[in-house]
Amino acid sequence: MTPADLSKAANFITAVLFRQAVLDGVLDPRRTIQIGIRGNSEYLWEFSYASGMTVIHAEEVGELGIRAVINKIREVVGNGPTYLSFDVDALDPAFAPGTGTPEVGGLSSAQVLAVFRDWISSVATLLKSLRNTIRQATRPKLRPRYCLNFCAFHPRHPGTGFVDPAVLS
């Protein structure tokens, strides 16, 4: 694709943003994983492959299984800072009728929730560890309280976006 083509495509596809972030040096493609990609425009993902991104197509999620996808996410992302972006276009239109990609074969809501639940569980474990470190470093009267709001689903409180404080205890 030429730069002019990419400029025109940017009006229609969000993947161009990730390409530009890699080119600008603010996104490490080796720690980037794109899940739920589908459609007949494989040429749009050439940069993802060439730059070292990991791409798991929607149909591969079913073939691999959720546990294998989660393991791949952990392998690619590692322990460094992580930015999670979710594009509703990854969902099959049966689960998101308003998607801008009304093409069959997308992810199910159950598949997406399974990945989010695993991610939130990992974050909760990390926050427990951080809280314990803070507790050891501060006097008991000065212990901070945590109030967290994740833009994702929590298995105990689906649809609320809140992490149960008991998870962090």
GIVEN-V671720 format. One record per residue. RES is the residue in one letter. PSI is psi in whole degrees, 0 to 359 (NA if undefined). Layout:
BEGIN
res/psi
RES/PSI
RES/PSI
END
This chain:
BEGIN
res/psi
M/142
T/162
P/324
A/320
D/317
L/321
S/317
K/319
A/330
A/335
N/344
F/333
I/138
T/345
A/334
V/329
L/319
F/322
R/311
Q/323
A/322
V/313
L/327
D/354
G/15
V/357
L/124
D/110
P/334
R/342
R/22
T/134
I/130
Q/123
I/137
G/13
I/137
R/169
G/175
N/24
S/56
E/331
Y/335
L/341
W/3
E/318
F/320
S/312
Y/313
A/327
S/350
G/7
M/153
T/130
V/126
I/112
H/157
A/317
E/334
E/332
V/315
G/321
E/318
L/322
G/151
I/316
R/317
A/323
V/315
I/317
N/321
K/319
I/311
R/321
E/315
V/314
V/322
G/208
N/4
G/178
P/141
T/136
Y/124
L/123
S/133
F/124
D/123
V/341
D/343
A/335
L/146
D/142
P/343
A/333
F/342
A/80
P/337
G/7
T/148
G/355
T/76
P/65
E/130
V/159
G/11
G/182
L/153
S/160
S/327
A/320
Q/315
V/316
L/322
A/318
V/314
F/317
R/319
D/318
W/314
I/322
S/319
S/318
V/318
A/319
T/317
L/317
L/325
K/315
S/316
L/317
R/317
N/323
T/317
I/319
R/320
Q/333
A/350
T/160
R/151
P/322
K/340
L/10
R/130
P/154
R/151
Y/136
C/113
L/145
N/113
F/141
C/61
A/185
F/145
H/134
P/330
R/339
H/66
P/136
G/351
T/331
G/0
F/144
V/131
D/124
P/334
A/333
V/330
L/356
S/NA
END
